[in-house]
């Protein structure tokens, strides 16, 4: 799920192995507190609270094809 359903794979190449392991553990076993700072989403101006966007047509397609809508990374 982490590989295909989160933005973490985009950030991993820029993390040290130790930070990557810590981030993975937070995603798997933690509550996510401090994750954005750890992977650099705050420091590189991505922002702490980006606007979330969705496409109503895509939601309908997801419902038809998968039974539930989900956030796409595209």
C-alpha positions as CSV (number, residue, x, y, z in Angstrom):
1,X,0.0,0.0,0.0
2,X,2.9,2.4,0.8
3,X,4.4,1.9,-2.6
4,X,1.3,2.4,-4.7
5,X,-1.1,4.5,-2.5
6,X,1.2,7.2,-1.0
7,X,3.6,9.9,-2.2
8,X,6.4,8.3,-0.2
9,X,8.1,6.6,-3.2
10,X,8.6,10.1,-4.7
11,X,10.5,11.2,-1.5
12,X,12.5,8.1,-0.8
13,X,15.4,8.8,-3.2
14,X,16.1,12.0,-1.3
15,X,16.2,10.4,2.1
16,X,19.1,8.8,3.9
17,X,18.6,5.1,4.5
18,X,18.1,5.8,8.2
19,X,15.4,8.4,7.5
20,X,13.8,6.1,5.0
21,X,13.6,3.4,7.5
22,X,12.1,5.7,10.1
23,X,9.5,7.0,7.6
24,X,8.5,3.5,6.7
25,X,8.1,2.5,10.3
26,X,6.0,5.6,10.9
27,X,3.8,4.7,8.0
28,X,3.4,1.1,9.1
29,X,3.2,1.4,12.8
30,X,2.9,5.0,13.9
31,X,0.3,7.7,13.8
32,X,2.2,9.7,11.1
33,X,3.2,12.5,13.5
34,X,6.3,14.2,12.3
35,X,6.3,12.4,8.9
36,X,6.0,15.5,6.7
37,X,9.0,17.1,8.5
38,X,11.0,13.9,8.4
39,X,10.6,13.4,4.6
40,X,11.0,17.1,3.8
41,X,7.6,18.2,2.8
42,X,7.8,21.2,5.0
43,X,11.4,22.2,4.3
44,X,11.1,22.1,0.5
45,X,8.0,24.3,0.4
46,X,5.5,21.5,-0.6
47,X,3.5,22.8,2.4
48,X,1.9,21.1,5.4
49,X,-1.7,21.3,4.1
50,X,-1.9,21.2,0.3
51,X,-5.2,21.7,-1.3
52,X,-6.7,18.3,-2.1
53,X,-8.4,18.1,-5.5
54,X,-10.7,15.5,-7.0
55,X,-12.5,14.8,-10.2
56,X,-16.2,13.9,-9.9
57,X,-16.0,11.9,-13.1
58,X,-13.0,9.9,-11.8
59,X,-14.9,9.2,-8.5
60,X,-17.8,7.7,-10.5
61,X,-15.3,5.6,-12.6
62,X,-13.6,4.4,-9.4
63,X,-17.0,3.4,-7.9
64,X,-17.9,1.5,-11.1
65,X,-14.6,-0.2,-11.5
66,X,-13.4,-0.7,-7.9
67,X,-16.5,-0.3,-5.7
68,X,-14.9,2.7,-3.9
69,X,-13.2,6.0,-4.9
70,X,-9.6,6.5,-3.9
71,X,-6.9,9.2,-4.2
72,X,-4.9,8.9,-7.4
73,X,-1.3,10.1,-7.4
74,X,-1.4,11.4,-10.9
